């Protein structure tokens, strides 16, 4: 099921800080942001009609090769936030994404994640040139074109 809160570039995803995201003081645990970053990327793919499962079925994965998170303000239990996420053009084998976590219109967290496309079936290797269908997905995501 496609998350209806995800929009075109920047892809937007509404989240709420739940008890499982927090420490005993009710402050969001730093590792919880990493899961949200991945969810934002996966939902963006779903929003354009290309669920992540298609990468897996094609024998491909997109592991994180770089992660940079800048925490400006702590999130607390019950906070509702808006994740604004967008991919940047590929740079060599790296495919960078930027995500901002917005609370009440203010950026409280900014993150950049670099991914690499890896073939996991057969000989495992980093792909410098993605298959045509994947290249089209990258173009759609960075250009804002709909595929469905």
C-alpha positions as CSV (number, residue, x, y, z in Angstrom):
1,X,0.0,0.0,0.0
2,X,1.4,3.4,-1.0
3,X,1.7,5.9,1.9
4,X,-0.6,8.8,0.8
5,X,1.4,11.3,2.7
6,X,4.4,10.9,0.3
7,X,4.4,13.5,-2.4
8,X,6.6,14.4,-5.4
9,X,10.0,16.1,-4.9
10,X,10.7,16.8,-2.2
11,X,9.1,13.6,-1.1
12,X,7.3,14.3,2.2
13,X,6.5,11.8,4.9
14,X,4.7,12.6,8.2
15,X,6.0,10.8,11.3
16,X,5.2,10.9,15.0
17,X,7.8,10.2,17.7
18,X,6.5,7.0,19.4
19,X,7.6,5.4,22.7
20,X,9.8,2.9,20.8
21,X,11.8,5.9,19.3
22,X,12.7,7.4,22.7
23,X,15.0,6.9,25.6
24,X,13.8,6.8,29.2
25,X,13.6,10.6,29.2
26,X,11.2,10.8,26.3
27,X,13.9,12.1,23.9
28,X,14.2,10.5,20.5
29,X,17.1,8.1,20.3
30,X,19.6,9.0,17.6
31,X,19.4,5.6,15.9
32,X,15.6,6.1,15.3
33,X,16.4,8.8,12.7
34,X,18.3,6.2,10.5
35,X,15.2,4.1,10.2
36,X,13.1,7.1,9.3
37,X,15.7,8.0,6.6
38,X,15.4,4.6,5.1
39,X,11.6,4.7,5.3
40,X,11.5,8.0,3.5
41,X,13.7,6.6,0.6
42,X,11.6,3.4,0.3
43,X,8.3,5.3,0.3
44,X,9.6,7.7,-2.3
45,X,10.3,4.7,-4.6
46,X,6.8,3.4,-3.9
47,X,5.3,6.8,-4.7
48,X,6.7,6.6,-8.2
49,X,5.5,3.1,-8.7
50,X,8.8,1.3,-8.1
51,X,8.7,-0.6,-4.8
52,X,12.0,-1.6,-3.2
53,X,11.1,-5.2,-3.7
54,X,11.8,-4.8,-7.4
55,X,15.5,-4.1,-6.6
56,X,15.6,-7.2,-4.5
57,X,13.9,-9.3,-7.2
58,X,16.5,-8.0,-9.7
59,X,19.3,-9.1,-7.4
60,X,20.2,-5.6,-6.5
61,X,20.7,-3.8,-3.2
62,X,21.5,-0.2,-2.2
63,X,23.6,-0.2,0.9
64,X,24.5,3.0,2.7
65,X,28.1,3.9,2.1
66,X,28.1,7.3,3.9
67,X,25.8,8.8,6.6
68,X,25.9,12.3,8.0
69,X,23.3,13.5,10.4
70,X,23.2,17.0,12.0
71,X,21.0,17.2,15.0
72,X,19.8,20.8,15.7
73,X,17.1,20.2,18.3
74,X,16.0,17.1,20.1
75,X,12.6,15.5,19.2
76,X,10.4,14.3,22.1
77,X,7.7,11.8,22.6
78,X,4.6,12.8,20.7
79,X,6.3,15.3,18.4
80,X,4.8,15.2,14.9
81,X,7.4,16.0,12.1
82,X,7.6,16.2,8.4
83,X,10.4,14.5,6.6
84,X,11.3,16.3,3.3
85,X,13.6,14.0,1.3
86,X,15.1,14.3,-2.2
87,X,17.7,12.5,-4.2
88,X,20.6,14.3,-5.8
89,X,22.1,13.3,-9.1
90,X,24.4,10.3,-8.9
91,X,28.1,11.0,-8.4
92,X,30.1,8.1,-9.7
93,X,28.8,5.0,-7.9
94,X,27.3,7.1,-5.1
95,X,23.7,8.2,-5.1
96,X,23.2,10.8,-2.4
97,X,19.9,11.7,-0.7
98,X,19.2,14.7,1.5
99,X,16.5,14.6,4.2
100,X,15.3,17.4,6.5
101,X,13.2,16.7,9.6
102,X,10.9,19.6,10.1
103,X,8.9,20.4,13.3
104,X,6.5,23.3,13.2
105,X,8.2,24.6,10.0
106,X,11.7,24.5,11.5
107,X,14.5,22.1,10.4
108,X,15.5,20.2,13.5
109,X,17.6,17.5,11.8
110,X,19.4,17.4,8.4
111,X,20.9,14.3,7.0
112,X,22.7,13.1,3.9
113,X,22.9,9.5,3.0
114,X,25.0,8.1,0.1
115,X,23.9,4.8,-1.4
116,X,25.7,2.5,-3.9
117,X,24.0,0.1,-6.3
118,X,25.3,-3.4,-5.7
119,X,24.6,-6.6,-7.7
120,X,24.2,-9.3,-5.1
121,X,23.3,-12.2,-7.4
122,X,26.2,-14.1,-9.0
123,X,29.4,-12.2,-8.7
124,X,28.8,-9.4,-6.1
125,X,30.0,-6.1,-7.4
126,X,29.2,-2.4,-7.3
127,X,27.5,-1.3,-10.5
128,X,28.9,1.9,-12.1
129,X,26.2,1.7,-14.7
130,X,22.7,0.7,-13.5
131,X,20.4,-1.4,-15.6
132,X,18.1,0.6,-17.8
133,X,15.0,0.3,-15.6
134,X,17.0,1.4,-12.6
135,X,18.6,4.3,-14.5
136,X,15.1,5.4,-15.4
137,X,14.0,5.2,-11.7
138,X,17.0,7.4,-10.7
139,X,16.1,9.9,-13.4
140,X,12.4,9.9,-12.4
141,X,13.4,10.5,-8.7
142,X,15.8,13.3,-9.5
143,X,13.7,14.9,-12.2
144,X,10.3,14.6,-10.6
145,X,8.7,12.7,-13.5
146,X,6.0,10.1,-12.7
147,X,6.4,6.6,-14.0
148,X,2.8,5.4,-13.4
